[in-house]
Amino acid sequence: MSALPGPIRAKAHVLHSLRALLHDEDFTEVVTPVARRADLGAGRRAPVDLHTGRYLRAMIGPALRVNVSTDLPRVYEIGPCFRPEPPDAVHAAEFTMLDLYAAHLGFENLIHLAWRLVGPHLLSYTPERLSIADHVRDEFGIDLRTEPVGDLHPRMAARIGMDAGEPFRDVLGRYIALELEAGTAGRAVFLTDYPAGGDEPCARLASGTNAVLERFELIVDGIELVHGYTDETDRTAFTERAKAVGLYDEEQRLAQEAVAAGSVPADTAGLGIGIERLCAASAGLRDIAPFLQSPHF
């Protein structure tokens, strides 16, 4: 038990720092349900035995976005999320996320905010940027700013030895992990300019481009620490892209209805930070276990 106060204090310091900065930036902390009504499909949420049945949230997401309004243009939540998959050094059955949404916050400002939040805890790192669209152009000869994705799917699959029959979102995710994230050892890299067709269909198509999304991930020493995006304001485009990758669900529908009704602005941006991962990175560790909540229980 004597080793616990160090990680506990470190985590408390990180949480205090994040809340203080967000307070200074006029964000309001809100609370959304941990036990949700919507089952998002096989393997995505763990059921809990509550009245009428509920499912533990995997991410905070749309239920936070619907709190954005004229009176509350900037909101955030820090709370528990749950993963049905088996845990490992950087994944846990229960973990803590900071999610935020802000109205009328541009993509570059979102990236800047992300580093202002995590940078003070990563003093040994200097942030870098790597454009996935530029990488695709250089490696595959496809300029996603002016061209469609085309035959990128089978060519990426062949490059990493995957079956081209696997969904593009899976091939793209695996390719990025192997070819780009793996090269970030000892570095903090913002991956930007994601191709359309991945696992973040709500991200906005970058202005003037054919297949580049306003989405980023901050990878620190090979581990995803932050993800963020600006929300797609074209409801039809959002719905079509989300359905194409099997990620249009009841909660996304409710959020889109709120946007259509005018109660939530369409022009929003959001990001999420894995709290235990941030604590581990700050301590120079690649294991989140010391920072998990009361592991003895």
Secondary structure as GFF3:
##gff-version 3
##sequence-region A 1 297
A	DSSP	alpha_helix	5	24	.	.	.	ID=ss1
A	DSSP	beta_strand	28	29	.	.	.	ID=ss2
A	DSSP	beta_strand	35	36	.	.	.	ID=ss3
A	DSSP	beta_strand	46	48	.	.	.	ID=ss4
A	DSSP	beta_strand	54	56	.	.	.	ID=ss5
A	DSSP	alpha_helix	62	65	.	.	.	ID=ss6
A	DSSP	beta_strand	74	82	.	.	.	ID=ss7
A	DSSP	beta_strand	94	103	.	.	.	ID=ss8
A	DSSP	alpha_helix	107	118	.	.	.	ID=ss9
A	DSSP	three_ten_helix	119	121	.	.	.	ID=ss10
A	DSSP	beta_strand	127	131	.	.	.	ID=ss11
A	DSSP	alpha_helix	132	140	.	.	.	ID=ss12
A	DSSP	alpha_helix	152	160	.	.	.	ID=ss13
A	DSSP	alpha_helix	168	179	.	.	.	ID=ss14
A	DSSP	three_ten_helix	181	184	.	.	.	ID=ss15
A	DSSP	beta_strand	188	195	.	.	.	ID=ss16
A	DSSP	beta_strand	212	220	.	.	.	ID=ss17
A	DSSP	beta_strand	223	230	.	.	.	ID=ss18
A	DSSP	alpha_helix	235	244	.	.	.	ID=ss19
A	DSSP	alpha_helix	250	261	.	.	.	ID=ss20
A	DSSP	beta_strand	268	274	.	.	.	ID=ss21
A	DSSP	alpha_helix	275	282	.	.	.	ID=ss22
A	DSSP	three_ten_helix	289	291	.	.	.	ID=ss23
###
